[in-house]
Amino acid sequence: MNKNFFAKFVFWKKWIFPGMYCYSDGFISQKPVKRDAEICGVVAFKRKHECFCWALRQVELPFSSDGINFCDDWEKLDGYRATKLIAEQAKEQGKRAEAVRFCLDFQSTVCCVNEVFLPSKREFMLSLGHLDVISDSLKRIDTPAMDCGAMYWTASGQCLYPVWLAGVGYNFGFGFVPLDRKCRVWPMFRLKF
């Protein structure tokens, strides 16, 4: 799909808000409407020429059930670049990296999306500012919202702390949580205007 696919929405971008629905053909609406395309996500937050959406799929998985060795400090990377780096390292090491694989598999199911990723800790926290609106939108289409008692894997990490876990009301990492522990994976994707 052409990266400029969403250029036609440039006039609309100032009217895109958290909680709006994103369809698989790139259409964005405030309410669910009948269309040939399916709803694939809900807008989490927006900044400048980008719109970040939560995918409609989430699951409980280990980060990497067979472990993975990290050799880079990617705390300051965005979720997309960190996810890409983790996927490359997992491939080199022959590791499963189930959390990242789940996100990349979602990408192949939605034609309008070419950047699906495990969100960074910062991106995850930015979306929490709109959690009520996002949850209401997800309830309207009978999709599970964020589990407030669960912990979610993020793509942020450092050499000493391979991955961060985040949750509602939490903003800390667990450096020694086993990577084979099951936590929530909720892919995010980015649309560019």
Buried (B, 14 or more C-beta within 10 A) or exposed (E): EEEEBBEEBEEEBEEBBBBBBBBBBBBBEEEEEEEEBEBBBBBBBBEEEBBBBBBBBBEEBBBBBBBBEBEBEBBEBBBBBBBBBBBEBBEEBEBBBBBBBBBBEBBEEBEBBBBBBBBBBBBBBBBBEBBEBBBEBBEEEEBEBBBEEBBBBBBBBBEEBBBBBBBEEBEEBBEEBEBBBBBBBBBBBBBBB
